[in-house]
Every structure is written in C-alpha cells, then in structure tokens.
Amino acid sequence: MSTFVSLLNFTDQGILNIKDSPDRFNAFKAMAEQMGISVKAVYYTVGSYDMVVIVEGDNELAIAALLKTGSLGNIRSQTLLGFSVDDMKQIIGKMP
C-alpha cells in the first residue's frame, strides 16, 4: 500500500463553482473508498496550492481515482509518493 500526497489547484471551472467544492470532495472520497482507497486527510490551503489531499492504497487504483477526478475539470494536481520514517529507514537500509 502506498501513500500519495496530492497538491491541488482549482481550474477556472473549479473556482467558479467553489461553493460546490466540499460536495465534490465528498463525492471523491466516496468514489475512492469504493475503489479501496483510503482518504487519510484533506486540507484547504492558501498559498501556492488550494488543497492538499492524502490517500493510501494500491498504486494503480489510487492513480486511477486521481485521474478520474482531474478529468472532471475542476482541479489540476501534482501528486507525490510519500514514505513514512520507518519506510525510509528500510529504503536507506537497502543502500549498498
């Protein structure tokens, strides 16, 4: 199971319909959970990004859920693969 950190920005369409954003997020969360993806956190932010969403699950399913959401036209995302401290210790332990 992998952790994905998605940095989201609203598109013109997304910001025009900002009042619907919490409902759109709830729809995303329901879809993700049906796919076996766990939504760990969501934050609306100010600054370079409008939202941060953290999900866990199978690589291909998580990416499919994020792509489906992006295809609706309300957000653009930049997604990062995240590792816990323990995961990073294991990765570092594999270095020659």
N, C-alpha and C positions, 0 to 999 in steps of 0.2 A: 504494500500500500504506500502510495506517495502523497506528499503534501505539496499543494500548489498555492502560491500567493499571486493573486491577480490584482494588478493595478489598473483601475478603470477610469476612463474619461467619458463623459457624456458626448454624444454626437449632437449636431444641431437638432435633430429629431428628439433625442433624449432630453435635452434641456428645455425644449418647447413643451414637453409633456412631463416636466419634473414632478408635478403633483402625483403622477402615477408611479413614480419610482419605487416607493415602498411595496406597492402591489406587484410591480414587475419583479422585485427581488423575491417576494414570497412565492411567485409562480416559478422562478428559477429554483428556489430551494426545494419546492415540491417535486419538480422535474428531476433535479439532481438526486434526491432521496429515492425516487422510484428507480433510478438507474444504479443505485447502490453507492452513490457518492455522498459523503458526509460534509455538510457545510459547518465548519468549525467557528467561523467568525465573519462578521461584516461590519465595516465602519464607513460612514460617510466622512469625507475628509475635505479640508481646504488646502490649497497649495497646488502643486503640480498635478495631482490626481484628485478625482471626485469621489472615488470609493476604493476600498481595499476589501477583497473577499478571499478567505482562506478555506480551501476544500481539501479533503483527503479521499483517496480512492484509487482504483485501478487507473493506470496511465491513460489508456485509450478511452475509457469511459469518461474520465474527468475532462480530457481534451475535447471529446465529442460534446459534452454538456456546455463547455465554454464556447465552442464554435457555434453551436445552435443558438446560444444566447446572443452572440455577436451578430449572427445573421439576421436578427430581428431589427437591427439598425439603430438601437438606442445607445449603444456603448461601443467603445474600442478598448481593447485590453492589451496589456503587456503581462505575460504570465511567467512566473519564476518557479523553478523546482526548489522546494525548501527541504532542509535537513535539520533534525534536532541535534543537540550537542552530543548525545550518545551515538547517533548515526555518524556524525562527523568523526568521532573518536574511532569508530570501526573503519571508516574510509581511510583515515590517516594511518591506522594500524596496518593497512594493506600496502602502504608505500614501501618500495624496495630500499 
